[in-house]
């Protein structure tokens, strides 16, 4: 597994301090991106929280996921959460070390008592002493939140005094991209009131199965409740690895409802991802689960088609200029502003997601702008299927004949790729195992690349011919 060391540096450790007017929570930021460019320690917010205990619990839940490995838990995982200021809200995001759980706490305008919210994205320090202090916040304790350095520190800082180096696997970066692509296909499937949400979540197992996998679990809405079902009936939602919802226990007593999101399923469907949102006063905490506890988001392949086209790359450059740190990216507005079709805008947003420049909010069914503070473009360069497909095209391994194409692999084996209703199937073992459920295989990707390359050449010839005439 390819990985590098990511250095993060802070002015000082984040800390919770007592003061005359209540408690002050200072969350220190690292190097990040803002509308004015890259800054070493951007400042996004300074003001009071309307529900301090709820916000503290939500932040701890995000930190829990960042420090967790739900698959092979004996291995260490620790990566500081990401914070984004979107002008009207703060978003705290994290990914589990096993790449199978994505967490996000949205602190909305109604959760912020005063103070302006800035724009930008960076890492935020959540250390162990801070976690202990946050767990002791009471319901009536006024809490002033500062995201970024003190005003004096902004102008007098000589250099960082806290520095961390953490491993940053490529699959972690790819997971961020895949999670938002998958979530964009979700719809609201159920909404449980507070009492039923508590009953349901407390009934779930706290640890995963030992030994062999127990297979996917499914639940189906029944009135204002959820009941288990043994098969994916229409309207059902997959609950893969229910123990991975443990972070929701942090906010359970504050939740006013539980919303469940997932894709449409039919009988016989394979395990799918799902999203579980705790509705809180002025906030939302969402956990998105991969289709299996042993299966991270990084291998799902939902972004590969968008990465395989030069058109999406060009469109993405245009759309990136128009994002403007919006908390809710409207596809129709972007289509009007860019002159692109909505379909091309969505493909461009997927492409931008591969470099961490957009996320997806299931509650609002909309993308949002953020800039991950990592070399996230590496996720595209090092994607094994994408890299192998490009090598096959470069080697001239693709032969096309209408709806049927052949791809000669490195070992000389010939794979047959057939197109039916816009879907490419392949004779390789990958397709036989996943049937497209984890994105296209490298052979199908190579065929799609080759066809798009041929179409581009034909368009160029047509333009030249048109000019001559």
DODO-182010 format. One record per residue (C-alpha): chain; x, y, z; residue number from 1. Coordinates in pm, whole numbers, plus 50000, padded with zeros to 5 digits. Layout:
N
chaine->A&east->X&north->Y&up->Z&num->NUM
...
% end
This chain:
469
chaine->A&east->50000&north->50000&up->50000&num->1
chaine->A&east->50148&north->50336&up->49891&num->2
chaine->A&east->50174&north->50596&up->50165&num->3
chaine->A&east->50364&north->50908&up->50254&num->4
chaine->A&east->50422&north->51109&up->50569&num->5
chaine->A&east->50200&north->51414&up->50606&num->6
chaine->A&east->50340&north->51696&up->50822&num->7
chaine->A&east->50094&north->51916&up->51010&num->8
chaine->A&east->50207&north->52210&up->51222&num->9
chaine->A&east->50012&north->52417&up->51476&num->10
chaine->A&east->50082&north->52737&up->51671&num->11
chaine->A&east->50018&north->52543&up->51992&num->12
chaine->A&east->49803&north->52249&up->52102&num->13
chaine->A&east->49425&north->52297&up->52091&num->14
chaine->A&east->49300&north->52357&up->52443&num->15
chaine->A&east->48987&north->52415&up->52652&num->16
chaine->A&east->49042&north->52696&up->52904&num->17
chaine->A&east->48827&north->52847&up->53180&num->18
chaine->A&east->48766&north->53222&up->53164&num->19
chaine->A&east->48548&north->53481&up->53336&num->20
chaine->A&east->48269&north->53463&up->53078&num->21
chaine->A&east->48269&north->53084&up->53048&num->22
chaine->A&east->48502&north->52839&up->52881&num->23
chaine->A&east->48710&north->52906&up->52573&num->24
chaine->A&east->48775&north->52628&up->52319&num->25
chaine->A&east->49069&north->52710&up->52095&num->26
chaine->A&east->49104&north->52476&up->51796&num->27
chaine->A&east->49441&north->52530&up->51630&num->28
chaine->A&east->49468&north->52509&up->51253&num->29
chaine->A&east->49749&north->52392&up->51026&num->30
chaine->A&east->49841&north->52498&up->50674&num->31
chaine->A&east->49532&north->52531&up->50457&num->32
chaine->A&east->49365&north->52685&up->50154&num->33
chaine->A&east->49153&north->53002&up->50164&num->34
chaine->A&east->49006&north->53239&up->49901&num->35
chaine->A&east->49325&north->53446&up->49929&num->36
chaine->A&east->49551&north->53146&up->49876&num->37
chaine->A&east->49741&north->52907&up->50100&num->38
chaine->A&east->49788&north->53025&up->50460&num->39
chaine->A&east->49993&north->52864&up->50735&num->40
chaine->A&east->49729&north->52898&up->51009&num->41
chaine->A&east->49395&north->53028&up->50873&num->42
chaine->A&east->49132&north->53161&up->51113&num->43
chaine->A&east->48773&north->53059&up->51036&num->44
chaine->A&east->48560&north->53151&up->51337&num->45
chaine->A&east->48546&north->53316&up->51677&num->46
chaine->A&east->48216&north->53323&up->51867&num->47
chaine->A&east->47984&north->53134&up->52101&num->48
chaine->A&east->47813&north->52801&up->52037&num->49
chaine->A&east->47439&north->52774&up->52105&num->50
chaine->A&east->47466&north->52413&up->52229&num->51
chaine->A&east->47816&north->52367&up->52374&num->52
chaine->A&east->47768&north->52015&up->52510&num->53
chaine->A&east->47620&north->51892&up->52181&num->54
chaine->A&east->47900&north->52048&up->51977&num->55
chaine->A&east->48161&north->51895&up->52207&num->56
chaine->A&east->48003&north->51551&up->52173&num->57
chaine->A&east->47986&north->51586&up->51793&num->58
chaine->A&east->48349&north->51692&up->51768&num->59
chaine->A&east->48451&north->51396&up->51983&num->60
chaine->A&east->48254&north->51162&up->51755&num->61
chaine->A&east->48444&north->51291&up->51451&num->62
chaine->A&east->48771&north->51247&up->51642&num->63
chaine->A&east->48664&north->50892&up->51740&num->64
chaine->A&east->48633&north->50796&up->51373&num->65
chaine->A&east->48967&north->50960&up->51285&num->66
chaine->A&east->49139&north->50748&up->51551&num->67
chaine->A&east->48957&north->50422&up->51473&num->68
chaine->A&east->49016&north->50116&up->51262&num->69
chaine->A&east->48698&north->49910&up->51241&num->70
chaine->A&east->48873&north->49643&up->51035&num->71
chaine->A&east->49194&north->49502&up->51182&num->72
chaine->A&east->49154&north->49728&up->51487&num->73
chaine->A&east->49488&north->49622&up->51632&num->74
chaine->A&east->49661&north->49853&up->51381&num->75
chaine->A&east->49698&north->50216&up->51482&num->76
chaine->A&east->49515&north->50499&up->51309&num->77
chaine->A&east->49529&north->50867&up->51386&num->78
chaine->A&east->49476&north->51159&up->51151&num->79
chaine->A&east->49364&north->51504&up->51260&num->80
chaine->A&east->49014&north->51597&up->51141&num->81
chaine->A&east->48963&north->51844&up->50858&num->82
chaine->A&east->48771&north->52168&up->50916&num->83
chaine->A&east->48607&north->52376&up->50642&num->84
chaine->A&east->48456&north->52722&up->50677&num->85
chaine->A&east->48177&north->52769&up->50422&num->86
chaine->A&east->48066&north->53119&up->50519&num->87
chaine->A&east->47747&north->53006&up->50695&num->88
chaine->A&east->47866&north->52688&up->50870&num->89
chaine->A&east->48164&north->52492&up->50993&num->90
chaine->A&east->48221&north->52135&up->50875&num->91
chaine->A&east->48445&north->51890&up->51062&num->92
chaine->A&east->48534&north->51575&up->50865&num->93
chaine->A&east->48733&north->51260&up->50928&num->94
chaine->A&east->48795&north->50918&up->50779&num->95
chaine->A&east->48868&north->50599&up->50967&num->96
chaine->A&east->49210&north->50438&up->50936&num->97
chaine->A&east->49056&north->50138&up->50757&num->98
chaine->A&east->48892&north->50371&up->50501&num->99
chaine->A&east->48546&north->50228&up->50567&num->100
chaine->A&east->48376&north->50507&up->50769&num->101
chaine->A&east->48344&north->50874&up->50676&num->102
chaine->A&east->48225&north->51114&up->50948&num->103
chaine->A&east->48115&north->51476&up->50920&num->104
chaine->A&east->47981&north->51722&up->51179&num->105
chaine->A&east->47804&north->52021&up->51025&num->106
chaine->A&east->47771&north->52310&up->51272&num->107
chaine->A&east->47505&north->52521&up->51103&num->108
chaine->A&east->47439&north->52893&up->51137&num->109
chaine->A&east->47174&north->52822&up->51404&num->110
chaine->A&east->47440&north->52639&up->51606&num->111
chaine->A&east->47665&north->52946&up->51612&num->112
chaine->A&east->47546&north->53220&up->51850&num->113
chaine->A&east->47751&north->53498&up->51696&num->114
chaine->A&east->48065&north->53558&up->51495&num->115
chaine->A&east->48137&north->53543&up->51124&num->116
chaine->A&east->48239&north->53218&up->50955&num->117
chaine->A&east->48534&north->53242&up->50720&num->118
chaine->A&east->48615&north->53036&up->50411&num->119
chaine->A&east->48879&north->52768&up->50364&num->120
chaine->A&east->48992&north->52420&up->50465&num->121
chaine->A&east->49271&north->52287&up->50687&num->122
chaine->A&east->49351&north->52029&up->50955&num->123
chaine->A&east->49253&north->52097&up->51315&num->124
chaine->A&east->49436&north->51967&up->51621&num->125
chaine->A&east->49229&north->51737&up->51845&num->126
chaine->A&east->49472&north->51597&up->52104&num->127
chaine->A&east->49409&north->51358&up->52393&num->128
chaine->A&east->49405&north->51622&up->52673&num->129
chaine->A&east->49150&north->51819&up->52469&num->130
chaine->A&east->48933&north->51510&up->52424&num->131
chaine->A&east->48926&north->51456&up->52798&num->132
chaine->A&east->48834&north->51819&up->52860&num->133
chaine->A&east->48556&north->51817&up->52598&num->134
chaine->A&east->48398&north->51511&up->52758&num->135
chaine->A&east->48345&north->51714&up->53077&num->136
chaine->A&east->48156&north->52003&up->52916&num->137
chaine->A&east->47823&north->52056&up->53099&num->138
chaine->A&east->47487&north->52150&up->52948&num->139
chaine->A&east->47489&north->52502&up->53094&num->140
chaine->A&east->47854&north->52592&up->53037&num->141
chaine->A&east->47889&north->52890&up->52799&num->142
chaine->A&east->48147&north->52796&up->52537&num->143
chaine->A&east->48337&north->53035&up->52314&num->144
chaine->A&east->48484&north->52865&up->52008&num->145
chaine->A&east->48787&north->52986&up->51819&num->146
chaine->A&east->48892&north->52801&up->51503&num->147
chaine->A&east->49238&north->52930&up->51418&num->148
chaine->A&east->49506&north->53119&up->51609&num->149
chaine->A&east->49451&north->53415&up->51842&num->150
chaine->A&east->49442&north->53751&up->51663&num->151
chaine->A&east->49774&north->53845&up->51826&num->152
chaine->A&east->49929&north->53516&up->51718&num->153
chaine->A&east->49831&north->53581&up->51357&num->154
chaine->A&east->50059&north->53882&up->51341&num->155
chaine->A&east->50337&north->53787&up->51585&num->156
chaine->A&east->50382&north->53415&up->51515&num->157
chaine->A&east->50749&north->53334&up->51458&num->158
chaine->A&east->50695&north->52967&up->51377&num->159
chaine->A&east->50493&north->52661&up->51474&num->160
chaine->A&east->50557&north->52509&up->51815&num->161
chaine->A&east->50364&north->52184&up->51760&num->162
chaine->A&east->50442&north->51954&up->51469&num->163
chaine->A&east->50308&north->51608&up->51386&num->164
chaine->A&east->50400&north->51363&up->51113&num->165
chaine->A&east->50137&north->51105&up->51030&num->166
chaine->A&east->50116&north->50838&up->50758&num->167
chaine->A&east->49881&north->50930&up->50475&num->168
chaine->A&east->49791&north->50629&up->50257&num->169
chaine->A&east->49682&north->50681&up->49898&num->170
chaine->A&east->49375&north->50467&up->49966&num->171
chaine->A&east->49267&north->50714&up->50235&num->172
chaine->A&east->49267&north->50994&up->49978&num->173
chaine->A&east->49080&north->50780&up->49725&num->174
chaine->A&east->48828&north->50697&up->49996&num->175
chaine->A&east->48736&north->51065&up->50035&num->176
chaine->A&east->48665&north->51082&up->49662&num->177
chaine->A&east->48467&north->50757&up->49644&num->178
chaine->A&east->48253&north->50839&up->49951&num->179
chaine->A&east->48114&north->51157&up->49800&num->180
chaine->A&east->48044&north->50988&up->49463&num->181
chaine->A&east->47855&north->50706&up->49633&num->182
chaine->A&east->47660&north->50941&up->49863&num->183
chaine->A&east->47541&north->51139&up->49561&num->184
chaine->A&east->47334&north->50833&up->49468&num->185
chaine->A&east->47154&north->50818&up->49804&num->186
chaine->A&east->46798&north->50918&up->49886&num->187
chaine->A&east->46630&north->50961&up->50224&num->188
chaine->A&east->46487&north->50618&up->50316&num->189
chaine->A&east->46370&north->50664&up->50674&num->190
chaine->A&east->46345&north->50921&up->50954&num->191
chaine->A&east->46312&north->50803&up->51313&num->192
chaine->A&east->46200&north->51025&up->51603&num->193
chaine->A&east->46437&north->51064&up->51898&num->194
chaine->A&east->46297&north->50787&up->52119&num->195
chaine->A&east->46292&north->50531&up->51838&num->196
chaine->A&east->46639&north->50635&up->51724&num->197
chaine->A&east->46774&north->50572&up->52075&num->198
chaine->A&east->46602&north->50232&up->52092&num->199
chaine->A&east->46731&north->50124&up->51753&num->200
chaine->A&east->47092&north->50236&up->51796&num->201
chaine->A&east->47119&north->50087&up->52145&num->202
chaine->A&east->47000&north->49752&up->52010&num->203
chaine->A&east->47295&north->49726&up->51770&num->204
chaine->A&east->47600&north->49513&up->51853&num->205
chaine->A&east->47901&north->49703&up->51988&num->206
chaine->A&east->48163&north->49479&up->51824&num->207
chaine->A&east->48197&north->49303&up->51492&num->208
chaine->A&east->48165&north->48929&up->51431&num->209
chaine->A&east->48464&north->48714&up->51511&num->210
chaine->A&east->48594&north->48471&up->51256&num->211
chaine->A&east->48397&north->48445&up->50933&num->212
chaine->A&east->48190&north->48736&up->50807&num->213
chaine->A&east->47823&north->48719&up->50898&num->214
chaine->A&east->47705&north->48880&up->50575&num->215
chaine->A&east->47526&north->49211&up->50524&num->216
chaine->A&east->47239&north->49320&up->50748&num->217
chaine->A&east->46933&north->49496&up->50613&num->218
chaine->A&east->46666&north->49711&up->50775&num->219
chaine->A&east->46337&north->49830&up->50632&num->220
chaine->A&east->46118&north->50124&up->50741&num->221
chaine->A&east->45810&north->50019&up->50938&num->222
chaine->A&east->45607&north->50327&up->51026&num->223
chaine->A&east->45839&north->50549&up->51229&num->224
chaine->A&east->46071&north->50261&up->51316&num->225
chaine->A&east->46319&north->50027&up->51147&num->226
chaine->A&east->46286&north->49651&up->51154&num->227
chaine->A&east->46544&north->49395&up->51043&num->228
chaine->A&east->46491&north->49196&up->50727&num->229
chaine->A&east->46686&north->48900&up->50595&num->230
chaine->A&east->46692&north->49021&up->50236&num->231
chaine->A&east->46709&north->49347&up->50040&num->232
chaine->A&east->46339&north->49407&up->49975&num->233
chaine->A&east->46241&north->49730&up->49794&num->234
chaine->A&east->46287&north->50026&up->50029&num->235
chaine->A&east->46539&north->49843&up->50248&num->236
chaine->A&east->46867&north->49996&up->50361&num->237
chaine->A&east->47188&north->49803&up->50408&num->238
chaine->A&east->47350&north->49826&up->50752&num->239
chaine->A&east->47699&north->49686&up->50688&num->240
chaine->A&east->47898&north->49638&up->51006&num->241
chaine->A&east->47648&north->49795&up->51251&num->242
chaine->A&east->47919&north->49824&up->51516&num->243
chaine->A&east->48067&north->50102&up->51300&num->244
chaine->A&east->47784&north->50333&up->51410&num->245
chaine->A&east->47936&north->50340&up->51760&num->246
chaine->A&east->48044&north->50705&up->51721&num->247
chaine->A&east->47676&north->50806&up->51714&num->248
chaine->A&east->47652&north->50700&up->52080&num->249
chaine->A&east->47838&north->51021&up->52166&num->250
chaine->A&east->47541&north->51237&up->52057&num->251
chaine->A&east->47254&north->50996&up->52108&num->252
chaine->A&east->47094&north->51173&up->52404&num->253
chaine->A&east->47100&north->51505&up->52218&num->254
chaine->A&east->46952&north->51377&up->51890&num->255
chaine->A&east->46607&north->51493&up->51784&num->256
chaine->A&east->46585&north->51243&up->51497&num->257
chaine->A&east->46782&north->50985&up->51299&num->258
chaine->A&east->46776&north->50999&up->50919&num->259
chaine->A&east->46885&north->50707&up->50707&num->260
chaine->A&east->47002&north->50737&up->50346&num->261
chaine->A&east->47084&north->50476&up->50085&num->262
chaine->A&east->47050&north->50380&up->49718&num->263
chaine->A&east->46744&north->50215&up->49571&num->264
chaine->A&east->46768&north->49836&up->49606&num->265
chaine->A&east->46587&north->49543&up->49454&num->266
chaine->A&east->46560&north->49181&up->49556&num->267
chaine->A&east->46891&north->49001&up->49531&num->268
chaine->A&east->47098&north->49323&up->49551&num->269
chaine->A&east->47448&north->49301&up->49692&num->270
chaine->A&east->47556&north->49489&up->50004&num->271
chaine->A&east->47560&north->49867&up->49959&num->272
chaine->A&east->47681&north->50174&up->50144&num->273
chaine->A&east->47448&north->50382&up->50359&num->274
chaine->A&east->47454&north->50709&up->50553&num->275
chaine->A&east->47322&north->50763&up->50908&num->276
chaine->A&east->47254&north->51119&up->51019&num->277
chaine->A&east->47186&north->51227&up->51378&num->278
chaine->A&east->46984&north->51549&up->51374&num->279
chaine->A&east->47107&north->51773&up->51657&num->280
chaine->A&east->47019&north->52126&up->51777&num->281
chaine->A&east->47186&north->52350&up->51519&num->282
chaine->A&east->47402&north->52065&up->51388&num->283
chaine->A&east->47411&north->51735&up->51200&num->284
chaine->A&east->47643&north->51439&up->51253&num->285
chaine->A&east->47661&north->51197&up->50958&num->286
chaine->A&east->47839&north->50862&up->50934&num->287
chaine->A&east->47871&north->50703&up->50590&num->288
chaine->A&east->47956&north->50332&up->50588&num->289
chaine->A&east->48128&north->50133&up->50315&num->290
chaine->A&east->47946&north->49818&up->50191&num->291
chaine->A&east->48142&north->49594&up->50431&num->292
chaine->A&east->48358&north->49643&up->50738&num->293
chaine->A&east->48649&north->49474&up->50557&num->294
chaine->A&east->48599&north->49679&up->50242&num->295
chaine->A&east->48715&north->50041&up->50235&num->296
chaine->A&east->48572&north->50308&up->50009&num->297
chaine->A&east->48900&north->50338&up->49819&num->298
chaine->A&east->48834&north->50034&up->49599&num->299
chaine->A&east->48476&north->50111&up->49496&num->300
chaine->A&east->48571&north->50254&up->49155&num->301
chaine->A&east->48289&north->50507&up->49129&num->302
chaine->A&east->48521&north->50785&up->49010&num->303
chaine->A&east->48708&north->50592&up->48742&num->304
chaine->A&east->48485&north->50677&up->48445&num->305
chaine->A&east->48515&north->51049&up->48522&num->306
chaine->A&east->48893&north->51020&up->48552&num->307
chaine->A&east->48916&north->50837&up->48220&num->308
chaine->A&east->48796&north->51131&up->48010&num->309
chaine->A&east->48992&north->51440&up->47910&num->310
chaine->A&east->48663&north->51627&up->47867&num->311
chaine->A&east->48586&north->51600&up->48240&num->312
chaine->A&east->48936&north->51726&up->48321&num->313
chaine->A&east->48884&north->52037&up->48109&num->314
chaine->A&east->48535&north->52091&up->48249&num->315
chaine->A&east->48666&north->52052&up->48603&num->316
chaine->A&east->48914&north->52336&up->48552&num->317
chaine->A&east->48625&north->52563&up->48452&num->318
chaine->A&east->48392&north->52453&up->48733&num->319
chaine->A&east->48668&north->52490&up->48994&num->320
chaine->A&east->48684&north->52864&up->48921&num->321
chaine->A&east->48310&north->52898&up->48987&num->322
chaine->A&east->48287&north->52709&up->49318&num->323
chaine->A&east->48364&north->53011&up->49543&num->324
chaine->A&east->48353&north->52813&up->49873&num->325
chaine->A&east->47976&north->52772&up->49846&num->326
chaine->A&east->47815&north->52561&up->50121&num->327
chaine->A&east->47565&north->52432&up->49866&num->328
chaine->A&east->47680&north->52382&up->49507&num->329
chaine->A&east->47384&north->52406&up->49272&num->330
chaine->A&east->47436&north->52201&up->48955&num->331
chaine->A&east->47180&north->52401&up->48756&num->332
chaine->A&east->47344&north->52732&up->48848&num->333
chaine->A&east->47687&north->52597&up->48754&num->334
chaine->A&east->47549&north->52471&up->48423&num->335
chaine->A&east->47412&north->52818&up->48345&num->336
chaine->A&east->47731&north->52996&up->48452&num->337
chaine->A&east->47964&north->52758&up->48267&num->338
chaine->A&east->47758&north->52686&up->47958&num->339
chaine->A&east->47794&north->52311&up->48020&num->340
chaine->A&east->47516&north->52058&up->48043&num->341
chaine->A&east->47413&north->51940&up->48393&num->342
chaine->A&east->47557&north->51596&up->48309&num->343
chaine->A&east->47898&north->51745&up->48229&num->344
chaine->A&east->47885&north->51959&up->48544&num->345
chaine->A&east->47821&north->51648&up->48756&num->346
chaine->A&east->48109&north->51465&up->48586&num->347
chaine->A&east->48333&north->51765&up->48655&num->348
chaine->A&east->48228&north->51765&up->49021&num->349
chaine->A&east->48318&north->51396&up->49044&num->350
chaine->A&east->48655&north->51480&up->48894&num->351
chaine->A&east->48705&north->51761&up->49147&num->352
chaine->A&east->48609&north->51520&up->49423&num->353
chaine->A&east->48910&north->51304&up->49338&num->354
chaine->A&east->49136&north->51588&up->49451&num->355
chaine->A&east->48925&north->51665&up->49758&num->356
chaine->A&east->48780&north->51987&up->49619&num->357
chaine->A&east->48413&north->51899&up->49673&num->358
chaine->A&east->48217&north->51688&up->49918&num->359
chaine->A&east->47853&north->51577&up->49919&num->360
chaine->A&east->47590&north->51659&up->50182&num->361
chaine->A&east->47314&north->51395&up->50184&num->362
chaine->A&east->47088&north->51610&up->50405&num->363
chaine->A&east->47076&north->51884&up->50141&num->364
chaine->A&east->47132&north->51658&up->49839&num->365
chaine->A&east->47404&north->51894&up->49721&num->366
chaine->A&east->47778&north->51919&up->49677&num->367
chaine->A&east->47981&north->52166&up->49883&num->368
chaine->A&east->48319&north->52327&up->49819&num->369
chaine->A&east->48626&north->52240&up->50024&num->370
chaine->A&east->48997&north->52196&up->49955&num->371
chaine->A&east->49162&north->51907&up->50135&num->372
chaine->A&east->49500&north->52007&up->50281&num->373
chaine->A&east->49680&north->51716&up->50114&num->374
chaine->A&east->49834&north->51633&up->49779&num->375
chaine->A&east->49506&north->51469&up->49695&num->376
chaine->A&east->49579&north->51470&up->49319&num->377
chaine->A&east->49809&north->51180&up->49400&num->378
chaine->A&east->49498&north->50966&up->49448&num->379
chaine->A&east->49432&north->50991&up->49075&num->380
chaine->A&east->49793&north->50937&up->48969&num->381
chaine->A&east->49834&north->50629&up->49185&num->382
chaine->A&east->49497&north->50462&up->49125&num->383
chaine->A&east->49604&north->50113&up->49013&num->384
chaine->A&east->49316&north->50041&up->48775&num->385
chaine->A&east->49339&north->50382&up->48613&num->386
chaine->A&east->49717&north->50355&up->48581&num->387
chaine->A&east->49696&north->50004&up->48430&num->388
chaine->A&east->49423&north->50109&up->48185&num->389
chaine->A&east->49630&north->50398&up->48056&num->390
chaine->A&east->49927&north->50164&up->48012&num->391
chaine->A&east->49712&north->49925&up->47806&num->392
chaine->A&east->49597&north->50207&up->47578&num->393
chaine->A&east->49954&north->50336&up->47540&num->394
chaine->A&east->50071&north->49984&up->47448&num->395
chaine->A&east->49808&north->49957&up->47174&num->396
chaine->A&east->49642&north->49664&up->47351&num->397
chaine->A&east->49286&north->49767&up->47260&num->398
chaine->A&east->49126&north->49648&up->46935&num->399
chaine->A&east->48773&north->49774&up->46859&num->400
chaine->A&east->48501&north->49621&up->46645&num->401
chaine->A&east->48167&north->49791&up->46708&num->402
chaine->A&east->48010&north->49691&up->47039&num->403
chaine->A&east->48283&north->49430&up->47093&num->404
chaine->A&east->48643&north->49509&up->47180&num->405
chaine->A&east->48940&north->49297&up->47277&num->406
chaine->A&east->49216&north->49389&up->47518&num->407
chaine->A&east->49544&north->49198&up->47522&num->408
chaine->A&east->49676&north->49191&up->47878&num->409
chaine->A&east->50038&north->49207&up->47981&num->410
chaine->A&east->50054&north->48828&up->48005&num->411
chaine->A&east->49920&north->48788&up->47651&num->412
chaine->A&east->49571&north->48680&up->47761&num->413
chaine->A&east->49295&north->48833&up->47548&num->414
chaine->A&east->48989&north->48975&up->47729&num->415
chaine->A&east->48663&north->49050&up->47549&num->416
chaine->A&east->48481&north->49370&up->47643&num->417
chaine->A&east->48122&north->49406&up->47525&num->418
chaine->A&east->47894&north->49710&up->47545&num->419
chaine->A&east->47522&north->49673&up->47612&num->420
chaine->A&east->47296&north->49970&up->47693&num->421
chaine->A&east->47598&north->50185&up->47770&num->422
chaine->A&east->47747&north->49936&up->48017&num->423
chaine->A&east->48078&north->49764&up->47945&num->424
chaine->A&east->48118&north->49404&up->48061&num->425
chaine->A&east->48437&north->49201&up->48047&num->426
chaine->A&east->48544&north->48836&up->48038&num->427
chaine->A&east->48805&north->48893&up->48314&num->428
chaine->A&east->48791&north->48759&up->48670&num->429
chaine->A&east->48730&north->49108&up->48815&num->430
chaine->A&east->48405&north->49143&up->48625&num->431
chaine->A&east->48301&north->48786&up->48706&num->432
chaine->A&east->48349&north->48858&up->49076&num->433
chaine->A&east->48196&north->49205&up->49109&num->434
chaine->A&east->47972&north->49240&up->48800&num->435
chaine->A&east->48040&north->49615&up->48791&num->436
chaine->A&east->47955&north->49661&up->49157&num->437
chaine->A&east->48298&north->49812&up->49228&num->438
chaine->A&east->48338&north->50015&up->48912&num->439
chaine->A&east->48485&north->49913&up->48576&num->440
chaine->A&east->48781&north->49676&up->48544&num->441
chaine->A&east->49103&north->49801&up->48387&num->442
chaine->A&east->49015&north->49641&up->48053&num->443
chaine->A&east->48676&north->49817&up->48031&num->444
chaine->A&east->48843&north->50142&up->48135&num->445
chaine->A&east->49102&north->50099&up->47861&num->446
chaine->A&east->48829&north->50044&up->47602&num->447
chaine->A&east->48641&north->50354&up->47718&num->448
chaine->A&east->48962&north->50560&up->47702&num->449
chaine->A&east->49041&north->50431&up->47354&num->450
chaine->A&east->48691&north->50508&up->47227&num->451
chaine->A&east->48697&north->50858&up->47368&num->452
chaine->A&east->49037&north->50911&up->47211&num->453
chaine->A&east->48906&north->50802&up->46871&num->454
chaine->A&east->48602&north->51026&up->46907&num->455
chaine->A&east->48825&north->51322&up->46994&num->456
chaine->A&east->49037&north->51262&up->46682&num->457
chaine->A&east->48723&north->51242&up->46466&num->458
chaine->A&east->48596&north->51570&up->46614&num->459
chaine->A&east->48929&north->51737&up->46539&num->460
chaine->A&east->48922&north->51609&up->46181&num->461
chaine->A&east->48564&north->51734&up->46140&num->462
chaine->A&east->48669&north->52079&up->46266&num->463
chaine->A&east->48959&north->52089&up->46019&num->464
chaine->A&east->48741&north->51972&up->45732&num->465
chaine->A&east->48481&north->52228&up->45824&num->466
chaine->A&east->48744&north->52501&up->45826&num->467
chaine->A&east->48877&north->52397&up->45482&num->468
chaine->A&east->48536&north->52397&up->45335&num->469
% end
